[in-house]
Each structure stands twice: as structure tokens, then as C-alpha cells.
Amino acid sequence: MIDARQVASFAELARRRVVAGPSLVNESMTATRERVVKWCAADFAPALRVAQVTAQHRLDTAIQLYSDFPAVWKALAAGVITSPKARIFLEMLEKLPADLAAEVIDATLPDAGDRTPGQLRKAIQRAIIAVDPQAPPRIVTRRRSNSGGCSRRQQMIRWRGCGPI
């Protein structure tokens, strides 16, 4: 799990890498961010004893949390919310415009520490609908699994090719 110190460290080291690294004239910000995430992940992975892909994911999450949602990061740093709750904010607010995301954060963050992750997800969904009633359903609803409504056992039966006759 990512704690607040790791988030701050990852984001700061990535910022330093951008400043110190070679500048490519025609490179977009997205390409620069991807390049920096790969470089830093290659540095962090051995130290953290994780796969490079895992380090890239953690670094990307840290940069997004630190730069796009500073109020959520401050709550994480203060111990008001946990890392899983911070990730819920990221998941649900990353597709919203910044001004609407800020309104949702202002409405839900004060009580986030007292809620379970499921309760927090529902509160964020209600807040998104309150600030933007026309929000597309893909923003409001939780990602669904690819199970097609089947239990784990039924999935295994299908996978083995031994479905019901």
C-alpha cells in the first residue's frame, strides 16, 4: 500500500527527474509523464523489491494524487483517510472536470475517515450526481467485473469447457 510519505517522495523524485532530464522539444506532457514514470519506476522497483510494472502503477497513482487531488493527499498525510480510500477518490474522480471534482471532494472528504470504503464510494456517487446531474453513468457507477454475473465456480466450469449440458 502507498502511504502519504511514499506518495510525496514519488511525486517529488519524478518532478526532479523532469527538471534534470533531457528535454525533448516536440514531446507532449503525456509523453513526458510516461517517460518519467518509466525512468523512476526502473529506479524504485529494486529498492522497493517489487516488479517494475508495480512500481510504475504506484508512481502514477502517487503523481496523480499529489498533483491532481492535493486535498485528498493532505487527508492521507494527516491520517484522516487510508490508502484504499484515497484510491477510491482517484478512481471515481479522475474522469470529472477539475472544478466538479473539487466540489465532490469538499462534500465528501470531511466524513471520509468515518466511513467504510463501500459507504465512501456511495457518498461520492451521490455527490457526483448532486454536482452534475447529467454525469454519464460510466462516471457514477463502479466498474463491473467480466464475470457476466457468474460465480467463481461457474467461471471455472466455463473455462475448463465443461459447462452445463
Residue, then its C-alpha position, 0 to 999 in steps of 0.5 A: m500500500i502507498d502511504a502519504r510519505q511514499v506518495a510525496s517522495f514519488a511525486e517529488l523524485a519524478r518532478r526532479r527527474v523532469v527538471a534534470g532530464p533531457s528535454l525533448v522539444n516536440e514531446s507532449m506532457t503525456a509523453t513526458r509523464e510516461r517517460v518519467v514514470k518509466w525512468c523512476a519506476a526502473d529506479f524504485a522497483p529494486a529498492l522497493r523489491v517489487a516488479q517494475v510494472t508495480a512500481q510504475h502503477r504506484l508512481d502514477t497513482a502517487i503523481q496523480l494524487y499529489s498533483d491532481f487531488p492535493a486535498v485528498w493527499k493532505a487527508l492521507a498525510a494527516g491520517v484522516i483517510t487510508s490508502p484504499k480510500a484515497r484510491i477510491f477518490l482517484e478512481m471515481l474522480e479522475k474522469l470529472p472536470a477539475d472544478l466538479a471534482a473539487e466540489v465532490i471532494d469538499a462534500t465528501l472528504p470531511d466524513a471520509g475517515d468515518r466511513t467504510p470504503g463501500q459507504l465512501r464510494k456511495a457518498i461520492q456517487r451521490a455527490i457526483i450526481a448532486v454536482d452534475p446531474q447529467a454525469p454519464p453513468r460510466i462516471v457514477t457507477r463502479r466498474r463491473s467485473n467480466s464475470g457476466g454475473c457468474s460465480r467463481r465456480q461457474q467461471m471455472i466450469r466455463w473455462r475448463g469447457c465443461g459447462p452445463i449440458 
